[in-house]
Amino acid sequence: MRQTASRFGRSFVTCGSAWFAFAALGGPVSAQEVGAAAGIYQKACAACHGIDGRGAALDQVGFDVPLPDFADCSFASREPAADWYAIAHEGGPVRAFDRRMPSFSGVLSVSDLELAVAHTKAFCADRAWPQGELNLPRALVTEKAYPEDEAVLSTTMASGTFVNEFLYERRIGARSQVEVNVPVGAQDAGSGWHRGLGDVKVALKHVLSHSADTGHILSVAGEVRLPTGKENEGLGKGVTIFEPFVAYGQLLTADSFLHVQAGAEFPTNGDRASNELFWRTAFGRSFVEGEFGRTWSPIIELLGARELGEHESMLWDVVPQMQVTLSRRQHVMVNAGVRLPINDREWRGTEVLTYLLWDWFDGGFFDGWR
């Protein structure tokens, strides 16, 4: 669940061991505001969610719906404050959660709700966990820096080729992620279509630096592409390839964002595949329907790649695309775009790219729709 377009700023103040994420406060946060946030939370939220944010006992609240543990950073750090504000403002059903989470829009002012959310976010006191504001919309090609728990089905269609890739990502602790990518493709051989498994990829990513205050996140990763596909049928490279890269994400003004990825490919057999450098960047902006509705994120990517040969040149592509959330919980989304070659178009064609993404940490695929 994520709502990138947000009314919230990113102003932090340290108070003891907690970080209080105060929204829309522009300048320094005073001790009075810190105290006010705690007071609002205690009056409006603590009866169900507990003074410590871990949730009151079920026999105390009088219902059997499990309550979240706001002190669990694995849960509390993942979503931006804007999503928590939406639930506090409109009640649980706005994100397809239980109706027992009431709407406080007629009880608390906007500023009071923002302070209550800030105090709730502060229960996660471990700064190692990147905040949900840094979980930027995913581009079609450029890798993101944020570690995820996701499943993605992507499709690439071009003249004579059709490839589905099944990607599984799992977060490890605060900063790391492991992923497995299994492609299944079809290649037009002229006399008929060759179908089968492509080259399976396994990757590990780790966040080096992040700050919701500056809006940046930086990760390093390493990927291994295994020669599991049939090279003679156009379904694989026929050689193991190592791909180290760095990925950077940056929040910008007006709900816009930037991804940058740079890396290289190193095959184990240089006679069968060439070393290659690549550079990718994606710029986008998110728009929300109404105040709490579906999120639309138009994105444009610029992709460059160059084989390290004596007479090789840089190949450039541009990829305009649109990502949109589908479920009310915003944990299922689609993206579609077109990869257009900028140069050497006489031998490089247009590709149609899509993906269907499921953020499985936020619930089952069929949960959160109504």
C-alpha positions as CSV (number, residue, x, y, z in Angstrom):
1,M,0.0,0.0,0.0
2,R,1.5,3.3,-1.0
3,Q,0.2,6.8,-2.0
4,T,3.2,8.7,-3.3
5,A,1.3,11.9,-4.0
6,S,1.1,13.5,-0.6
7,R,0.1,16.5,1.4
8,F,3.0,15.6,3.8
9,G,6.4,17.2,4.1
10,R,9.4,15.4,5.5
11,S,10.5,17.3,8.7
12,F,12.1,15.2,11.5
13,V,13.2,16.0,15.0
14,T,14.9,13.7,17.4
15,C,13.3,13.3,20.9
16,G,15.0,10.7,23.0
17,S,15.3,7.5,20.9
18,A,12.3,8.2,18.6
19,W,12.0,10.1,15.4
20,F,8.9,12.2,15.2
21,A,7.8,12.6,11.6
22,F,5.9,15.8,11.6
23,A,3.9,16.6,8.5
24,A,3.3,20.0,6.9
25,L,5.3,21.9,9.5
26,G,7.7,23.7,7.3
27,G,10.1,24.8,10.0
28,P,11.6,23.4,13.3
29,V,9.3,21.4,15.5
30,S,8.8,22.7,19.0
31,A,8.5,20.8,22.2
32,Q,4.9,22.0,22.5
33,E,4.1,20.3,19.1
34,V,5.8,17.1,20.3
35,G,3.7,17.1,23.4
36,A,0.6,18.0,21.5
37,A,1.1,15.0,19.2
38,A,1.4,12.7,22.2
39,G,-1.7,14.1,23.8
40,I,-3.8,13.8,20.7
41,Y,-2.7,10.2,20.2
42,Q,-3.5,9.3,23.8
43,K,-7.0,10.8,23.7
44,A,-8.0,9.5,20.2
45,C,-6.0,6.4,19.5
46,A,-4.5,4.8,22.6
47,A,-7.7,3.1,23.7
48,C,-7.4,0.6,20.8
49,H,-3.8,1.0,19.8
50,G,-2.2,1.2,23.2
51,I,-0.1,3.9,24.9
52,D,3.0,2.1,23.5
53,G,1.5,1.6,20.0
54,R,1.6,-2.2,20.2
55,G,-2.2,-2.6,20.4
56,A,-4.5,-3.0,23.4
57,A,-5.6,-6.5,24.5
58,L,-8.5,-7.8,22.4
59,D,-10.6,-8.5,25.4
60,Q,-10.2,-4.8,26.4
61,V,-11.3,-3.4,23.0
62,G,-14.2,-5.8,22.7
63,F,-13.6,-7.2,19.2
64,D,-11.4,-9.9,17.7
65,V,-9.7,-8.0,14.8
66,P,-5.9,-8.1,15.2
67,L,-4.4,-4.7,15.9
68,P,-1.2,-3.5,14.2
69,D,2.0,-3.1,16.2
70,F,3.3,0.4,15.4
71,A,6.5,-0.3,17.2
72,D,7.3,-3.1,14.7
73,C,9.5,-1.3,12.2
74,S,9.1,-4.1,9.6
75,F,5.4,-3.0,9.5
76,A,5.5,0.6,10.4
77,S,8.2,1.9,8.2
78,R,6.9,0.6,4.9
79,E,4.1,3.0,4.1
80,P,4.2,6.8,3.7
81,A,2.5,9.0,6.3
82,A,0.0,10.0,3.6
83,D,-1.6,6.5,3.7
84,W,-1.9,6.5,7.5
85,Y,-3.4,10.0,7.3
86,A,-6.0,8.7,4.7
87,I,-7.0,5.9,7.1
88,A,-7.2,8.2,10.1
89,H,-9.2,10.8,8.1
90,E,-11.6,8.4,6.3
91,G,-11.5,5.3,8.4
92,G,-10.4,1.7,7.6
93,P,-12.7,1.2,4.5
94,V,-10.8,3.9,2.5
95,R,-8.0,1.3,2.2
96,A,-10.3,-1.8,2.4
97,F,-9.4,-2.4,6.1
98,D,-11.9,-3.1,8.8
99,R,-14.8,-0.7,9.5
100,R,-13.9,-0.7,13.2
101,M,-11.2,1.7,12.4
102,P,-13.3,4.9,12.5
103,S,-13.1,8.1,10.6
104,F,-11.8,11.1,12.7
105,S,-12.4,13.7,10.0
106,G,-15.3,15.2,12.0
107,V,-13.6,14.9,15.3
108,L,-10.0,16.1,14.8
109,S,-8.7,18.9,12.6
110,V,-6.3,18.3,9.7
111,S,-3.4,19.5,11.8
112,D,-4.4,17.3,14.8
113,L,-4.6,14.3,12.5
114,E,-1.2,15.0,11.1
115,L,0.3,15.3,14.6
116,A,-1.4,12.0,15.6
117,V,0.1,10.3,12.5
118,A,3.5,11.7,13.3
119,H,3.4,10.4,16.8
120,T,2.2,7.0,15.6
121,K,5.1,6.8,13.1
122,A,7.5,7.6,15.9
123,F,6.9,4.3,17.6
124,C,9.4,2.8,15.1
125,A,12.6,4.0,16.7
126,D,15.1,2.1,14.6
127,R,16.6,4.4,12.0
128,A,18.0,1.5,9.9
129,W,14.6,1.0,8.2
130,P,14.0,3.2,5.1
131,Q,10.7,5.1,5.4
132,G,7.8,4.4,3.0
133,E,8.1,7.9,1.5
134,L,11.2,6.5,-0.3
135,N,9.3,3.6,-1.9
136,L,8.9,5.4,-5.2
137,P,6.7,4.1,-8.1
138,R,8.5,1.3,-10.0
139,A,9.6,2.0,-13.6
140,L,9.5,-0.6,-16.3
141,V,13.2,-1.1,-16.8
142,T,15.2,1.0,-14.3
143,E,15.7,-0.8,-11.0
144,K,14.5,1.0,-7.8
145,A,16.7,1.3,-4.7
146,Y,14.0,0.5,-2.1
147,P,13.9,-3.1,-0.8
148,E,10.5,-4.8,-1.4
149,D,8.2,-7.7,-0.8
150,E,6.6,-8.0,-4.2
151,A,5.6,-10.3,-7.0
152,V,5.8,-8.9,-10.5
153,L,4.6,-10.4,-13.8
154,S,6.2,-8.4,-16.7
155,T,5.7,-8.9,-20.4
156,T,7.9,-7.7,-23.3
157,M,6.4,-7.9,-26.8
158,A,8.3,-7.2,-30.0
159,S,8.3,-8.4,-33.6
160,G,9.1,-12.1,-33.5
161,T,9.5,-12.3,-29.7
162,F,7.3,-12.6,-26.6
163,V,8.7,-12.9,-23.1
164,N,7.0,-13.2,-19.7
165,E,9.2,-12.7,-16.6
166,F,8.0,-13.9,-13.2
167,L,9.8,-11.9,-10.5
168,Y,9.7,-12.6,-6.8
169,E,11.3,-10.2,-4.3
170,R,11.7,-10.7,-0.6
171,R,13.0,-8.3,2.0
172,I,15.7,-9.4,4.4
173,G,15.8,-7.3,7.6
174,A,15.8,-3.5,7.4
175,R,17.9,-2.9,4.3
176,S,18.4,-6.0,2.1
177,Q,16.4,-7.8,-0.5
178,V,16.7,-11.1,-2.5
179,E,15.0,-11.6,-5.8
180,V,14.5,-14.4,-8.3
181,N,13.5,-13.7,-11.9
182,V,12.2,-16.6,-14.1
183,P,11.6,-15.7,-17.8
184,V,9.5,-17.8,-20.2
185,G,9.7,-16.7,-23.8
186,A,8.8,-17.5,-27.4
187,Q,11.0,-16.7,-30.4
188,D,9.9,-16.8,-34.1
189,A,12.4,-18.9,-35.9
190,G,10.9,-18.4,-39.3
191,S,9.9,-22.1,-39.7
192,G,8.0,-22.0,-36.4
193,W,8.0,-20.7,-32.8
194,H,10.5,-21.8,-30.2
195,R,9.1,-21.7,-26.7
196,G,10.7,-22.3,-23.3
197,L,12.6,-21.2,-20.3
198,G,15.0,-18.2,-20.6
199,D,18.0,-17.3,-18.4
200,V,17.1,-17.3,-14.7
201,K,18.4,-14.4,-12.7
202,V,19.1,-14.2,-9.0
203,A,20.0,-10.9,-7.3
204,L,20.8,-9.4,-3.9
205,K,20.3,-5.7,-3.0
206,H,21.3,-3.7,0.0
207,V,20.6,-0.1,1.0
208,L,23.7,1.9,1.8
209,S,22.2,5.2,2.6
210,H,18.7,6.6,3.0
211,S,17.0,9.7,4.5
212,A,13.4,10.7,4.5
213,D,14.6,14.2,5.4
214,T,16.6,14.7,2.2
215,G,14.3,12.3,0.3
216,H,17.1,10.0,-1.0
217,I,17.9,6.3,-1.0
218,L,21.0,4.6,-2.4
219,S,21.5,0.9,-2.9
220,V,24.1,-1.5,-4.3
221,A,23.2,-4.9,-5.9
222,G,24.6,-7.9,-7.6
223,E,22.8,-10.1,-10.1
224,V,23.8,-13.5,-11.6
225,R,22.2,-14.5,-14.8
226,L,22.4,-18.3,-15.3
227,P,22.5,-20.0,-18.7
228,T,19.3,-21.9,-18.3
229,G,17.8,-20.9,-21.7
230,K,18.5,-22.4,-25.0
231,E,20.9,-20.1,-26.8
232,N,20.4,-21.7,-30.2
233,E,16.7,-21.0,-30.0
234,G,17.1,-17.4,-29.0
235,L,16.0,-18.0,-25.5
236,G,19.2,-17.3,-23.6
237,K,22.8,-16.0,-23.7
238,G,24.4,-19.4,-23.3
239,V,26.8,-18.1,-20.6
240,T,26.8,-17.0,-17.0
241,I,26.7,-13.2,-16.6
242,F,27.5,-11.2,-13.5
243,E,25.8,-7.8,-13.2
244,P,26.8,-5.4,-10.4
245,F,24.9,-2.1,-10.2
246,V,24.0,0.9,-8.0
247,A,20.5,2.3,-7.7
248,Y,19.4,5.7,-6.5
249,G,16.0,7.2,-5.8
250,Q,15.2,10.8,-5.0
251,L,12.0,12.5,-4.0
252,L,11.5,15.8,-5.8
253,T,9.1,18.7,-5.4
254,A,5.4,18.6,-6.5
255,D,5.1,14.8,-5.9
256,S,7.7,14.0,-8.6
257,F,10.6,11.6,-8.3
258,L,13.8,10.3,-9.9
259,H,15.4,6.9,-10.3
260,V,19.0,6.4,-11.5
261,Q,20.7,3.0,-12.1
262,A,24.2,2.3,-13.4
263,G,26.0,-0.9,-13.7
264,A,27.8,-3.4,-15.9
265,E,27.5,-6.9,-17.3
266,F,30.5,-9.3,-17.1
267,P,30.1,-12.7,-18.9
268,T,32.3,-15.6,-17.7
269,N,33.1,-16.3,-21.4
270,G,34.1,-13.3,-23.4
271,D,34.0,-15.1,-26.6
272,R,30.3,-15.8,-26.3
273,A,29.1,-12.5,-24.9
274,S,30.6,-9.0,-24.5
275,N,31.2,-6.9,-21.4
276,E,28.6,-4.1,-21.3
277,L,28.0,-0.9,-19.4
278,F,24.5,0.5,-18.9
279,W,22.9,3.7,-17.5
280,R,19.3,4.2,-16.8
281,T,17.2,7.0,-15.4
282,A,13.5,7.4,-14.8
283,F,11.6,10.6,-14.0
284,G,7.9,10.7,-13.0
285,R,5.2,12.4,-11.0
286,S,2.2,11.0,-9.1
287,F,-1.4,12.2,-9.2
288,V,-4.1,11.1,-6.8
289,E,-7.8,10.9,-7.8
290,G,-9.6,13.2,-5.4
291,E,-7.9,13.2,-2.0
292,F,-7.5,9.5,-1.3
293,G,-8.3,7.7,-4.6
294,R,-6.3,5.8,-7.2
295,T,-2.8,7.0,-7.9
296,W,-1.6,7.6,-11.5
297,S,2.2,8.0,-12.2
298,P,3.3,9.0,-15.6
299,I,7.0,8.1,-16.0
300,I,9.6,8.5,-18.7
301,E,12.8,6.5,-18.8
302,L,16.1,7.2,-20.7
303,L,18.2,4.1,-21.2
304,G,21.8,3.8,-22.4
305,A,23.9,0.7,-23.0
306,R,27.3,0.2,-24.6
307,E,29.3,-3.0,-25.3
308,L,33.0,-2.6,-24.5
309,G,34.2,-3.3,-28.0
310,E,36.6,-1.3,-30.1
311,H,34.0,0.0,-32.6
312,E,30.9,-0.2,-30.4
313,S,28.7,2.9,-29.9
314,M,26.2,3.9,-27.2
315,L,22.6,2.7,-27.8
316,W,19.9,4.9,-26.5
317,D,16.2,4.2,-25.8
318,V,13.3,6.2,-24.4
319,V,10.4,4.5,-22.6
320,P,7.2,6.6,-21.9
321,Q,4.8,4.8,-19.6
322,M,2.0,5.0,-17.1
323,Q,1.7,3.2,-13.7
324,V,-1.7,3.1,-12.0
325,T,-2.9,1.5,-8.8
326,L,-5.8,-0.9,-9.1
327,S,-6.9,-2.0,-5.6
328,R,-8.2,0.3,-2.9
329,R,-5.3,-0.7,-0.7
330,Q,-3.0,0.3,-3.6
331,H,-1.0,-2.9,-3.3
332,V,-1.9,-4.1,-6.8
333,M,-0.9,-2.0,-9.8
334,V,-0.1,-2.1,-13.5
335,N,2.3,-0.3,-15.7
336,A,2.4,-0.1,-19.5
337,G,4.7,1.6,-21.9
338,V,6.7,1.5,-25.2
339,R,10.4,1.2,-25.6
340,L,11.5,3.3,-28.5
341,P,15.0,3.2,-29.9
342,I,16.6,6.7,-30.4
343,N,19.5,5.6,-32.6
344,D,20.4,2.6,-34.8
345,R,16.7,2.2,-35.6
346,E,17.4,0.3,-38.8
347,W,18.1,-2.8,-36.8
348,R,16.4,-2.1,-33.5
349,G,12.6,-2.2,-33.2
350,T,10.0,-1.0,-30.9
351,E,9.0,-3.1,-27.8
352,V,5.8,-3.0,-25.8
353,L,6.4,-3.4,-22.1
354,T,3.9,-4.1,-19.3
355,Y,3.8,-5.4,-15.7
356,L,1.3,-6.4,-13.1
357,L,2.7,-5.9,-9.6
358,W,1.4,-7.3,-6.3
359,D,2.9,-6.0,-3.0
360,W,2.1,-9.2,-1.1
361,F,3.2,-7.9,2.3
362,D,0.0,-5.7,2.3
363,G,-2.3,-8.7,1.8
364,G,-3.5,-11.3,-0.6
365,F,-3.9,-10.5,-4.3
366,F,-7.7,-10.5,-3.9
367,D,-7.7,-8.6,-0.6
368,G,-8.1,-4.9,-0.4
369,W,-10.3,-4.3,-3.4
370,R,-13.5,-3.1,-1.7
